[in-house]
Amino acid sequence: MLVKLYVPKAAQLAMYLDLVDEYGGVTVTEGKGIWRDDNGVVIYDPVDVYETFVTGKTFLEVETFMNSLAQIILTYSEEQSVLFAINNNPTFVPRKDQNES
């Protein structure tokens, strides 16, 4: 499985060691996320793209691990969501409302 994790530079978190420990290696490239916010303002967000190839794990195992990394990023940043992709199928993990359990 091809796995990618998009980590905003503003989060200032190096997630590569988690991926190296879990999957044996990772390639990190720099990118830029661009979108419009709720007010129509164009946002430019520099990101690090972590890419790895996974064997010997089920889709559910990989998805669960990537969700846990996304939650770490959300916990230690001001990001509203985190994107990861497995085999080019994107998943946005939103910040949970503080009133949710």
C-alpha positions in Angstrom: 0.0 0.0 0.0 1.2 3.5 -0.8 0.6 5.8 2.2 0.9 9.6 2.3 0.6 11.9 5.3 0.4 15.7 4.8 1.8 17.6 7.8 1.4 21.4 7.8 4.8 23.1 8.6 2.9 25.3 11.1 2.3 22.1 13.2 6.1 21.9 13.6 5.9 18.1 14.2 8.3 15.6 12.7 6.2 12.5 12.2 8.8 10.7 10.2 10.2 8.8 13.1 6.7 7.3 13.8 6.5 6.2 10.1 10.1 4.8 10.1 9.4 2.9 13.3 6.1 1.5 12.0 7.0 0.9 8.3 10.8 0.9 8.1 11.3 4.1 6.1 9.7 7.2 4.7 10.4 9.9 2.0 9.6 13.5 2.9 9.0 16.1 0.3 7.9 19.7 0.6 4.6 20.9 -0.8 2.0 23.7 -0.5 -1.6 23.2 0.3 -3.9 25.8 -1.3 -7.6 26.2 -0.6 -10.3 28.8 0.3 -11.5 29.1 3.9 -15.1 29.6 4.9 -14.8 33.4 4.2 -13.5 32.8 0.6 -9.9 33.8 1.5 -7.3 31.8 -0.4 -5.0 30.0 2.2 -1.5 28.9 1.3 -0.2 26.3 3.7 3.4 24.8 3.4 3.3 21.1 4.1 5.7 18.2 4.4 4.4 15.1 2.5 5.5 11.9 4.2 5.3 8.9 1.8 5.9 5.3 2.5 5.2 1.9 1.0 3.6 -0.6 3.4 3.6 -4.4 3.2 2.6 -7.0 5.7 -0.2 -4.9 7.2 -3.9 -4.9 6.5 -5.7 -1.8 5.3 -7.4 -1.5 8.7 -4.1 -1.6 10.5 -2.7 1.1 8.3 -5.8 3.2 8.5 -5.9 2.9 12.3 -2.2 3.9 12.6 -2.6 6.9 10.2 -5.7 8.1 12.1 -3.6 8.0 15.3 -0.9 10.1 13.7 -3.5 12.6 12.5 -4.9 12.9 16.0 -1.4 13.6 17.4 -1.0 16.4 14.8 -4.5 17.8 15.7 -3.7 17.7 19.4 -0.4 19.6 19.1 -1.4 22.1 16.4 -4.1 24.5 15.5 -5.0 22.7 12.3 -8.7 22.0 11.7 -8.1 18.8 9.8 -5.3 16.5 8.7 -5.1 14.6 5.4 -3.7 11.2 4.7 -4.1 8.9 1.7 -3.8 5.1 1.4 -3.4 4.0 -2.2 -4.4 7.6 -3.3 -7.7 7.4 -1.4 -7.8 10.5 0.7 -9.1 10.7 4.3 -9.6 14.0 6.1 -9.5 13.7 9.8 -11.3 16.7 11.3 -10.7 18.3 14.7 -13.3 17.0 17.1 -15.5 19.6 18.8 -14.3 19.9 22.4 -17.9 19.0 23.5 -17.7 15.6 21.8 -16.4 12.6 23.7 
